[in-house]
Amino acid sequence: MTMVDIKLNEDEMKQLYIKKLDEYIHKINLETTFWDTKELQRQTCMSWNTILKTFFYDPGFPKYKVGRTWKFPAEETKKFLLTWLKEQK
């Protein structure tokens, strides 16, 4: 019978785990097509009232009313928010 001795570098394993987790999260984010108001609040770390006061009524902000709910195209909204943030003083 032969014994096998395996040695793992914990730092390398941790880095590999973090890299794979980041890739998975990025993939999930790409799969999201629309945000609802709760997701918009989560993504911006802003309350609904703050969103309404700061950028919601900006003509360039992408939003669609579907029935009684608002939907925000994820990629367009991200781009708008990054541009909006850079324009703030």
C-alpha positions as CSV (number, residue, x, y, z in Angstrom):
1,M,0.0,0.0,0.0
2,T,1.3,3.5,-0.9
3,M,0.6,6.6,1.1
4,V,0.1,9.9,-0.5
5,D,1.1,13.1,1.3
6,I,-0.8,16.2,0.0
7,K,0.3,19.6,1.1
8,L,-1.9,22.6,0.3
9,N,-0.9,26.3,0.5
10,E,-3.8,27.8,2.4
11,D,-3.1,31.3,1.0
12,E,-3.2,30.1,-2.6
13,M,-6.4,28.1,-1.9
14,K,-8.0,31.2,-0.3
15,Q,-7.0,33.3,-3.3
16,L,-8.4,30.7,-5.7
17,Y,-11.7,30.5,-3.8
18,I,-12.1,34.4,-3.8
19,K,-11.3,34.5,-7.5
20,K,-14.0,31.9,-8.3
21,L,-16.5,33.5,-6.0
22,D,-15.9,36.9,-7.7
23,E,-16.4,35.3,-11.1
24,Y,-19.6,33.7,-10.0
25,I,-21.0,37.0,-8.6
26,H,-20.0,38.8,-11.8
27,K,-21.9,36.1,-13.8
28,I,-25.0,36.5,-11.6
29,N,-24.9,40.3,-12.1
30,L,-24.7,39.9,-15.8
31,E,-27.8,37.6,-15.8
32,T,-29.9,40.3,-14.0
33,T,-31.9,42.1,-16.7
34,F,-34.1,44.4,-14.7
35,W,-34.0,45.9,-11.2
36,D,-37.1,46.7,-9.2
37,T,-37.2,49.5,-6.6
38,K,-35.9,47.4,-3.8
39,E,-32.9,46.3,-5.9
40,L,-32.3,49.9,-7.0
41,Q,-32.2,50.9,-3.3
42,R,-29.8,48.1,-2.5
43,Q,-27.5,48.8,-5.4
44,T,-27.3,52.5,-4.6
45,C,-27.4,52.2,-0.8
46,M,-30.0,55.0,-0.9
47,S,-33.6,55.2,0.4
48,W,-36.4,55.5,-2.0
49,N,-37.0,59.1,-1.0
50,T,-33.4,60.0,-1.6
51,I,-33.5,58.4,-5.0
52,L,-36.6,60.4,-5.8
53,K,-34.9,63.6,-4.7
54,T,-31.6,63.1,-6.4
55,F,-31.8,61.4,-9.8
56,F,-35.2,59.6,-10.4
57,Y,-36.7,62.5,-12.4
58,D,-33.5,63.1,-14.4
59,P,-34.6,62.7,-18.1
60,G,-31.6,60.4,-18.8
61,F,-32.5,58.0,-16.0
62,P,-33.7,54.8,-17.6
63,K,-37.0,53.7,-16.0
64,Y,-40.2,52.0,-17.2
65,K,-43.5,51.7,-15.4
66,V,-45.0,48.2,-15.8
67,G,-48.4,48.1,-14.3
68,R,-48.0,49.6,-10.8
69,T,-44.2,48.8,-10.5
70,W,-41.1,50.5,-11.8
71,K,-38.5,48.4,-13.7
72,F,-34.9,49.6,-14.3
73,P,-32.7,48.0,-17.0
74,A,-29.7,46.8,-15.0
75,E,-26.9,47.7,-17.4
76,E,-28.3,51.0,-18.5
77,T,-29.0,51.9,-14.9
78,K,-25.5,51.1,-13.8
79,K,-24.0,53.2,-16.6
80,F,-26.3,56.1,-15.7
81,L,-25.5,55.9,-12.0
82,L,-21.7,55.9,-12.6
83,T,-22.0,58.9,-14.8
84,W,-24.4,60.7,-12.4
85,L,-22.0,60.0,-9.5
86,K,-19.0,61.4,-11.4
87,E,-21.0,64.6,-12.0
88,Q,-21.8,65.2,-8.3
89,K,-19.8,67.8,-6.5
